[in-house]
Structures are given as structure tokens and as C-alpha cells.
Amino acid sequence: MNIELRQILRSAVIALFAIFSLCLSSCAEKKEEKKIEAKTLKAAPKLKIIFDSDANNELDDQHALAYLLFNGDSFEVESVTVNATYNGGDIQGHYDEALRVMKLCNLNNEIPLLKGANGNFSDISNVWNPEEYDGQKGVDHILEATKKDSLVIIAVGKLTNIALALKKDPSFAERTKIVWLGSNYPEPGEYNQDNDTIAMNYVLNSNIPFEMVTVRYGKPSGTDAVKVTKEEINQKMPGLGPTAKEPITGRHGGEFSTFGDYSVSLFEYIDYHSDPPSRPLFDMVAVAVLKNKSWGERKMIPAPILINNEWIERPANKRKIAVWENFKKEELLEDFYSSLANPVPVTKLK
């Protein structure tokens, strides 16, 4: 072998060794990056939540509450508060339904459940007495809890409890954030919004950080698009969740020991819409986008106001709110079923 060929081969070997070394170094760096990323994810603090619900309205509140309570890797829960909306009866009915779900999650003795407003903000404000008012137990609890810890309030009914908290203590706006499931913005008409429009406008005109998870009936961009069919529920939900220490009597009768079985019952007694016939899990989405922000799109806008059932834009308004839309239905539902199949119960804030 001549000297020139040897030099060529030697250069080639050196080059290959250099490439191999670079690959090893790159792989090692990527492994280290993954370790750091995993540690970062593991160390990410859990969100601390108050869940404010009209639990007896239909069936999405119950599924949102169970989903929250079975995501202990992502959330800690301070308490559950309820308010009354017109389809769910008085405040006791909403309290009772929330209690059923909490019992099925074996958390009724761990997480406080409190009654908020039975009436609407206008009626309560017209006879306002800060020492004695409708909803006082739940609202005063919200005020005191937010003084002790940094909390996010997920509100999935009307905004009466939130507006009352702001009325009693305006500094409440400085120590929490509201994530509200409601409105068809920029179009009118939506159940949570219409149950107490004055409370919603009161909150919009405050300076409390506010995120609106849109509903948008019949539109693909809102939580109305996150639908499930009765057949899907009957196939996936039976038996999901832990066995309850204390079986419950369901809203429509029957005895249940798992949330999954109760879910099947709830879907037996509900009207269906769309094609194929289905029901949205609206409220569950408000919890999900706090767990994973990539499951929806969030944009900031100047806070509008609703007057005579029409949204009025206020482009010069310095007060900004977030609007959530365009949700990833398949990923959301996959995580919902997975969370119920492999529940990690939340803990109460210390």
C-alpha cells in the first residue's frame, strides 16, 4: 500500500472517529436535557384550586369535578363551592349533587364543600348587608382562603359568588384569578352568562384577572364542540374511578359505587342534540386547559361588556381579559378517560 493511500485511509478513520464522538456527545447532551426537562416537569408546582359550580344543572359539572379531583398530579383543591342556577333547583340541590360526586371520589371528608348564593347578584346587592347575606358561607370562605394562599378559582356556573366576593372586599381582585366557563362571545346567549348577566358585567368591570372559556353553541371553536355520545359513555365509563367507601343514591335514583357508573346513569336522563346525538362536557374543558394550555388557544382582548344581550366592544379599555377557544377535542377526551381510569386523588391544601 503506497504512502498516499495510507494517508487517505488514516484521514478517513480520524474523520469517522470524530463524527462518532460528536454523535456520542450529542446523545449524551440530549439525555441530559431530557433528565433536566423531566426534573422540571416533576418539580412544577401544582395549581391550587377553588371549584365554584352549579353542580345540579345538567351533567358537565359532575364530570368536571370528578376530572379535577382525580388529577392530583396537577392540582391541589382548597374547596368546592356551589351556587344555584334555574335548571338545577335551589342551592340545596346543587350542594347535594356536588356531595354525591365527592363521595364517589372518596374526598367528601377531605375537601370542604360550601353553599354560595341561591339568588342573583342584583337581588342580593339591593338588600346588601355585608354581615349577613345570601351565599355568605361560601363567599366568605373564598375571601378568607385567598388571603392565605395563591389560588385559582375555576367557576363553571354563574358568576354571582365571584361578584359578591368583589363587592364585599375589592382587594379580592389582587390575590386570585378567575377561569370561567361561560358565554358565546362574541355572540349573545349562553346559560351561565344569562343566569346572572349583572354579576358577569360586574366582574368584567373589575380588575380581577379573568379568563373566559367560551361555549359557542353550535360552533366548532367553543367547548360545545367537545361532545360525547351516549354510546361512547356506555362503552368507556362503566366502573371507572375508585370504589366509593360510601355508595350514593343517584340524582335519578339507583345506587352507585363508582363515578363511571354514575356517569352512565346521568347520560340516561339527558336530552341529546346534534348529529350524531351527543352532549358537550363544557365544564371539564375549563379544568383541562389549566392542566395543559396546549389543549386550547388563548388570546387577550380589551374587556367587552354585555348590554341588552349584545356584546359591546371597548377597544380603548385598558382592562384586558383572556378568551379561550379552538379546543383539541380528541386530546382532551383522551386525557379525561385516562384520568378516570388511573385516578390520582387530589389533596387538600395544607
C-alpha positions in Angstrom: 0.0 0.0 0.0 1.5 3.3 -1.0 2.0 6.2 1.3 -0.7 8.4 -0.3 -3.4 5.7 0.2 -2.4 5.1 3.8 -2.8 8.9 4.5 -6.2 8.9 2.9 -7.3 5.9 5.0 -5.8 7.4 8.1 -7.7 10.7 7.5 -10.9 8.8 6.9 -10.6 6.9 10.1 -9.9 10.1 12.0 -12.9 11.7 10.4 -15.2 8.8 11.3 -14.0 8.8 14.8 -14.7 12.5 15.1 -18.2 12.0 13.8 -18.8 9.1 16.2 -17.5 11.2 19.1 -19.8 14.0 18.1 -22.8 11.6 18.0 -22.0 10.3 21.4 -21.7 13.8 22.8 -24.9 14.9 21.1 -26.8 11.8 22.5 -25.4 12.4 26.0 -26.5 16.1 25.8 -30.0 15.1 24.7 -30.2 12.6 27.5 -29.1 15.2 30.0 -31.6 17.7 28.5 -34.4 15.1 28.9 -33.4 14.5 32.5 -33.5 18.2 33.2 -36.8 18.5 31.5 -38.2 15.6 33.4 -37.0 17.1 36.7 -38.5 20.4 35.7 -41.9 18.9 34.9 -41.8 16.8 38.1 -40.9 19.9 40.1 -43.6 22.1 38.5 -45.9 23.3 41.3 -49.5 22.1 41.4 -52.2 24.7 40.8 -54.2 25.4 43.9 -57.9 25.5 43.1 -61.3 26.5 44.4 -64.0 24.9 42.2 -67.2 27.0 42.0 -70.1 25.1 40.4 -73.9 24.9 39.8 -73.4 21.1 40.2 -77.1 20.1 39.8 -77.7 21.9 36.5 -77.1 19.1 33.9 -74.1 16.7 33.8 -71.0 18.5 32.7 -70.3 20.0 36.2 -70.2 16.5 37.7 -67.7 15.3 35.1 -65.6 18.4 35.5 -65.5 18.0 39.3 -64.5 14.3 39.1 -61.8 15.1 36.5 -60.4 17.8 38.8 -60.5 15.5 41.9 -58.7 12.7 40.0 -55.8 14.9 38.8 -53.8 15.1 41.9 -50.6 15.3 39.9 -51.7 18.7 38.6 -53.9 20.2 41.2 -54.5 20.7 44.9 -58.0 21.7 45.9 -58.9 24.1 48.7 -62.6 23.7 48.5 -65.7 23.3 46.4 -68.4 26.0 46.5 -71.8 25.9 44.8 -74.4 28.4 43.6 -77.9 27.9 42.2 -79.0 28.3 38.6 -82.5 28.0 37.4 -82.4 24.5 35.8 -80.9 22.9 38.9 -83.3 23.9 41.6 -82.3 25.7 44.8 -78.9 25.7 46.5 -79.5 22.5 48.4 -79.9 20.5 45.2 -76.6 21.8 43.9 -74.9 21.1 47.2 -76.3 17.5 47.3 -75.1 16.7 43.8 -71.6 18.0 44.4 -71.6 15.9 47.6 -72.5 12.8 45.6 -69.5 13.3 43.3 -67.2 13.9 46.2 -68.3 10.8 47.9 -67.7 8.8 44.8 -64.2 10.2 44.7 -63.8 9.4 48.4 -63.0 13.0 49.1 -66.1 14.3 50.9 -64.3 14.2 54.2 -61.1 15.7 52.8 -62.3 18.7 50.8 -64.7 21.3 52.2 -68.0 21.8 50.4 -69.8 25.1 51.0 -73.0 26.8 49.9 -72.8 30.0 48.0 -75.5 32.2 46.5 -79.0 31.0 45.9 -80.2 34.2 44.3 -78.6 36.6 41.8 -76.2 39.5 42.3 -78.8 42.2 41.7 -81.3 40.9 44.3 -78.6 40.3 46.9 -77.0 43.7 46.3 -80.3 45.6 46.6 -80.6 44.5 50.3 -76.8 44.3 50.9 -75.7 43.7 54.4 -72.0 42.5 54.5 -72.6 40.9 57.8 -75.5 38.7 56.6 -76.3 37.9 53.0 -77.4 35.1 50.7 -74.3 33.0 49.9 -72.3 34.3 52.8 -70.8 31.0 53.9 -69.3 30.2 50.5 -68.3 33.7 49.6 -66.7 34.5 53.0 -64.8 31.2 52.7 -63.5 32.2 49.2 -62.3 35.6 50.6 -60.5 34.0 53.6 -58.9 31.2 51.6 -57.5 33.6 49.0 -55.9 35.6 51.8 -53.9 32.5 53.0 -52.7 31.1 49.7 -52.3 31.8 46.0 -55.4 30.2 44.4 -57.1 30.0 41.0 -60.9 29.9 41.0 -62.5 27.7 38.4 -66.1 29.0 38.0 -68.3 26.8 35.9 -71.7 28.3 36.7 -73.0 31.9 37.1 -70.5 34.4 38.5 -72.6 35.5 41.5 -70.3 34.2 44.2 -67.3 35.9 42.5 -69.1 39.3 42.1 -70.3 39.1 45.8 -66.7 38.5 46.9 -65.6 41.5 44.9 -68.4 43.6 46.4 -67.6 42.7 50.0 -63.8 43.0 49.6 -62.4 44.8 46.4 -58.9 43.7 47.4 -60.0 40.2 46.5 -59.2 41.1 42.9 -55.5 41.4 43.7 -55.0 37.9 45.1 -56.6 35.4 42.7 -57.5 34.6 39.1 -60.9 33.5 37.7 -61.2 30.9 34.9 -64.8 31.0 33.9 -66.7 28.6 31.7 -69.3 30.8 30.0 -70.5 33.0 27.2 -70.9 32.6 23.4 -68.7 35.7 23.0 -68.7 37.5 20.6 -72.3 36.4 20.2 -75.1 36.6 22.8 -76.9 33.9 24.7 -75.4 31.3 27.0 -76.7 29.6 30.1 -74.1 30.6 32.7 -74.0 34.2 31.4 -77.8 34.6 31.2 -78.3 33.3 34.8 -76.6 36.4 36.1 -75.6 38.9 33.5 -75.2 41.7 36.0 -72.7 39.6 38.0 -70.7 38.9 34.8 -70.6 42.6 33.9 -69.6 43.5 37.5 -66.6 41.1 37.2 -65.7 42.3 33.7 -65.6 45.9 35.0 -63.4 45.0 37.9 -59.6 44.5 37.7 -59.5 40.8 38.7 -57.5 38.6 36.3 -60.2 36.9 34.2 -60.1 34.1 31.6 -63.3 33.2 29.7 -63.5 29.6 28.3 -66.1 30.1 25.6 -69.1 27.9 25.0 -70.3 29.0 21.5 -73.3 26.7 20.9 -73.2 25.0 17.5 -69.7 26.4 16.7 -66.6 24.3 16.3 -64.5 26.9 18.2 -66.1 26.6 21.6 -66.4 24.0 24.3 -69.7 23.0 22.7 -67.6 21.1 20.2 -66.2 18.8 23.0 -69.1 16.4 22.7 -69.6 12.7 23.7 -72.3 10.3 22.6 -74.3 8.1 24.9 -72.8 5.1 23.2 -69.3 6.3 23.9 -70.1 6.8 27.6 -71.7 3.4 27.8 -68.6 1.9 26.3 -65.9 3.7 28.2 -67.2 4.9 31.6 -68.6 1.8 33.4 -66.5 1.0 36.5 -64.1 3.9 36.1 -62.8 5.5 39.3 -62.2 4.0 42.7 -64.8 2.1 44.6 -66.5 4.5 47.0 -66.3 3.8 50.7 -69.9 5.0 50.9 -72.2 4.2 47.9 -74.5 7.1 46.9 -78.1 7.2 45.8 -78.1 9.0 42.4 -79.9 12.1 41.3 -82.4 9.9 39.4 -82.4 7.0 41.9 -80.3 3.9 41.9 -77.2 3.1 44.0 -73.7 3.7 42.7 -70.2 2.9 43.9 -68.0 4.4 41.1 -68.2 7.7 39.3 -68.1 5.9 36.0 -71.3 4.0 36.7 -72.9 7.2 37.9 -71.9 8.9 34.7 -73.7 6.3 32.7 -76.9 7.0 34.8 -76.6 10.8 34.2 -76.4 10.2 30.5 -79.5 8.1 30.6 -81.5 11.1 31.8 -80.5 13.9 29.5 -81.7 15.3 26.2 -79.4 14.9 23.2 -78.6 17.3 20.3 -76.6 17.4 17.1 -75.9 14.6 14.7 -74.9 12.1 15.9 -76.9 12.8 19.2 -74.4 13.9 21.8 -73.8 16.2 24.8 -70.8 18.5 25.4 -68.7 18.3 28.5 -68.3 22.1 28.6 -67.1 22.5 32.2 -64.5 19.8 32.0 -62.6 21.8 29.4 -62.1 24.7 31.8 -60.2 22.3 34.1 -58.3 20.7 31.2 -56.8 23.9 29.8 -55.3 24.7 33.2 -53.7 21.3 33.2 -52.4 21.7 29.7 -52.5 25.0 28.0 -51.8 23.5 24.6 -55.4 22.0 24.5 -56.8 25.3 23.6 -56.0 28.7 22.1 -55.8 31.7 24.4 -55.9 35.3 23.3 -56.0 38.7 25.2 -58.7 41.2 24.4 -59.9 44.5 25.9 -62.8 43.5 28.2 -66.1 43.9 26.5 -69.5 44.3 28.2 -72.9 42.8 27.6 -75.7 45.4 27.2 -79.3 44.4 26.2 -78.0 40.9 25.3 -75.4 42.4 22.9 -71.7 42.4 23.3 -70.2 45.9 23.2 -66.5 46.0 22.3 -64.4 48.5 24.2 -61.1 48.7 22.2 -59.8 51.6 24.3 -60.4 49.6 27.5 -57.1 49.1 29.4 -58.5 46.2 31.3 -57.7 43.0 29.4 -59.2 39.6 29.7 -58.2 36.2 28.2 -60.5 34.3 25.8 -60.1 30.6 25.3 -61.2 28.9 22.0 -60.4 26.2 19.5 -60.0 23.3 21.8 -58.3 20.0 20.9 -61.3 17.6 21.5 -59.6 14.3 20.9 -56.6 15.1 23.3 -59.0 16.5 25.9 -61.2 13.4 25.9 -58.3 11.0 25.8 -56.9 12.6 29.0 -60.4 12.7 30.6 -60.9 9.0 30.2 -57.3 8.3 31.2 -57.6 10.3 34.4 -60.7 8.4 35.4 -59.2 5.1 34.6 -56.0 5.9 36.5 -57.1 8.4 39.2 -54.7 10.3 41.3 -56.8 11.8 44.1 -56.1 15.5 44.9 -55.1 16.5 48.3 -56.4 19.4 50.4 -54.2 22.4 50.7 -52.2 22.3 53.9 
